């Protein structure tokens, strides 16, 4: 899925489902930081930011 997103020129939206089960445990910043620990996800975000 990340390969498809990487090749796309269209905006990408990430939806956090079940936020109600996470909000009492984690802040949005903590969740973002945790996602960025995934190398492939981090690379996708960096590549998209560089393309702007």
Biotite code that builds the C-alpha atoms (Angstrom):
import biotite.structure as struc

atoms = struc.array([
    struc.Atom([0.000, 0.000, 0.000], chain_id="A", res_id=1, res_name="UNK", atom_name="CA", element="C"),
    struc.Atom([2.828, 2.422, 0.817], chain_id="A", res_id=2, res_name="UNK", atom_name="CA", element="C"),
    struc.Atom([4.331, 1.844, -2.652], chain_id="A", res_id=3, res_name="UNK", atom_name="CA", element="C"),
    struc.Atom([1.041, 2.869, -4.254], chain_id="A", res_id=4, res_name="UNK", atom_name="CA", element="C"),
    struc.Atom([0.874, 5.994, -2.089], chain_id="A", res_id=5, res_name="UNK", atom_name="CA", element="C"),
    struc.Atom([4.495, 6.830, -2.829], chain_id="A", res_id=6, res_name="UNK", atom_name="CA", element="C"),
    struc.Atom([3.807, 6.798, -6.579], chain_id="A", res_id=7, res_name="UNK", atom_name="CA", element="C"),
    struc.Atom([0.681, 8.915, -6.333], chain_id="A", res_id=8, res_name="UNK", atom_name="CA", element="C"),
    struc.Atom([0.664, 12.623, -7.116], chain_id="A", res_id=9, res_name="UNK", atom_name="CA", element="C"),
    struc.Atom([-2.651, 13.106, -5.340], chain_id="A", res_id=10, res_name="UNK", atom_name="CA", element="C"),
    struc.Atom([-3.060, 14.110, -1.683], chain_id="A", res_id=11, res_name="UNK", atom_name="CA", element="C"),
    struc.Atom([-2.952, 11.317, 0.874], chain_id="A", res_id=12, res_name="UNK", atom_name="CA", element="C"),
    struc.Atom([-5.177, 11.340, 3.935], chain_id="A", res_id=13, res_name="UNK", atom_name="CA", element="C"),
    struc.Atom([-4.610, 9.163, 6.971], chain_id="A", res_id=14, res_name="UNK", atom_name="CA", element="C"),
    struc.Atom([-7.641, 8.301, 9.037], chain_id="A", res_id=15, res_name="UNK", atom_name="CA", element="C"),
    struc.Atom([-7.249, 7.152, 12.610], chain_id="A", res_id=16, res_name="UNK", atom_name="CA", element="C"),
    struc.Atom([-10.159, 4.904, 13.346], chain_id="A", res_id=17, res_name="UNK", atom_name="CA", element="C"),
    struc.Atom([-11.140, 4.008, 16.877], chain_id="A", res_id=18, res_name="UNK", atom_name="CA", element="C"),
    struc.Atom([-9.603, 7.244, 18.165], chain_id="A", res_id=19, res_name="UNK", atom_name="CA", element="C"),
    struc.Atom([-11.987, 7.002, 21.102], chain_id="A", res_id=20, res_name="UNK", atom_name="CA", element="C"),
    struc.Atom([-10.045, 3.943, 22.312], chain_id="A", res_id=21, res_name="UNK", atom_name="CA", element="C"),
    struc.Atom([-6.687, 5.706, 21.941], chain_id="A", res_id=22, res_name="UNK", atom_name="CA", element="C"),
    struc.Atom([-7.404, 9.224, 23.168], chain_id="A", res_id=23, res_name="UNK", atom_name="CA", element="C"),
    struc.Atom([-7.246, 8.263, 26.844], chain_id="A", res_id=24, res_name="UNK", atom_name="CA", element="C"),
    struc.Atom([-3.900, 6.516, 26.335], chain_id="A", res_id=25, res_name="UNK", atom_name="CA", element="C"),
    struc.Atom([-2.044, 8.644, 23.787], chain_id="A", res_id=26, res_name="UNK", atom_name="CA", element="C"),
    struc.Atom([-1.928, 12.189, 22.514], chain_id="A", res_id=27, res_name="UNK", atom_name="CA", element="C"),
    struc.Atom([-2.088, 12.831, 18.784], chain_id="A", res_id=28, res_name="UNK", atom_name="CA", element="C"),
    struc.Atom([1.570, 13.840, 18.922], chain_id="A", res_id=29, res_name="UNK", atom_name="CA", element="C"),
    struc.Atom([2.508, 10.527, 20.557], chain_id="A", res_id=30, res_name="UNK", atom_name="CA", element="C"),
    struc.Atom([0.575, 8.621, 17.915], chain_id="A", res_id=31, res_name="UNK", atom_name="CA", element="C"),
    struc.Atom([2.277, 10.575, 15.126], chain_id="A", res_id=32, res_name="UNK", atom_name="CA", element="C"),
    struc.Atom([5.694, 9.927, 16.654], chain_id="A", res_id=33, res_name="UNK", atom_name="CA", element="C"),
    struc.Atom([4.906, 6.224, 16.963], chain_id="A", res_id=34, res_name="UNK", atom_name="CA", element="C"),
    struc.Atom([3.850, 6.037, 13.299], chain_id="A", res_id=35, res_name="UNK", atom_name="CA", element="C"),
    struc.Atom([7.066, 7.803, 12.271], chain_id="A", res_id=36, res_name="UNK", atom_name="CA", element="C"),
    struc.Atom([9.045, 5.018, 13.963], chain_id="A", res_id=37, res_name="UNK", atom_name="CA", element="C"),
    struc.Atom([7.893, 2.782, 11.089], chain_id="A", res_id=38, res_name="UNK", atom_name="CA", element="C"),
    struc.Atom([10.668, 3.260, 8.535], chain_id="A", res_id=39, res_name="UNK", atom_name="CA", element="C"),
    struc.Atom([8.458, 2.847, 5.449], chain_id="A", res_id=40, res_name="UNK", atom_name="CA", element="C"),
    struc.Atom([5.877, 5.298, 6.802], chain_id="A", res_id=41, res_name="UNK", atom_name="CA", element="C"),
    struc.Atom([8.578, 7.811, 7.714], chain_id="A", res_id=42, res_name="UNK", atom_name="CA", element="C"),
    struc.Atom([10.097, 7.537, 4.220], chain_id="A", res_id=43, res_name="UNK", atom_name="CA", element="C"),
    struc.Atom([6.710, 8.120, 2.614], chain_id="A", res_id=44, res_name="UNK", atom_name="CA", element="C"),
    struc.Atom([6.105, 11.250, 4.675], chain_id="A", res_id=45, res_name="UNK", atom_name="CA", element="C"),
    struc.Atom([9.593, 12.599, 3.990], chain_id="A", res_id=46, res_name="UNK", atom_name="CA", element="C"),
    struc.Atom([9.292, 11.980, 0.237], chain_id="A", res_id=47, res_name="UNK", atom_name="CA", element="C"),
    struc.Atom([5.889, 13.679, 0.098], chain_id="A", res_id=48, res_name="UNK", atom_name="CA", element="C"),
    struc.Atom([7.176, 16.687, 2.068], chain_id="A", res_id=49, res_name="UNK", atom_name="CA", element="C"),
    struc.Atom([10.191, 17.037, -0.221], chain_id="A", res_id=50, res_name="UNK", atom_name="CA", element="C"),
    struc.Atom([7.916, 16.980, -3.271], chain_id="A", res_id=51, res_name="UNK", atom_name="CA", element="C"),
    struc.Atom([6.037, 20.061, -2.022], chain_id="A", res_id=52, res_name="UNK", atom_name="CA", element="C"),
])
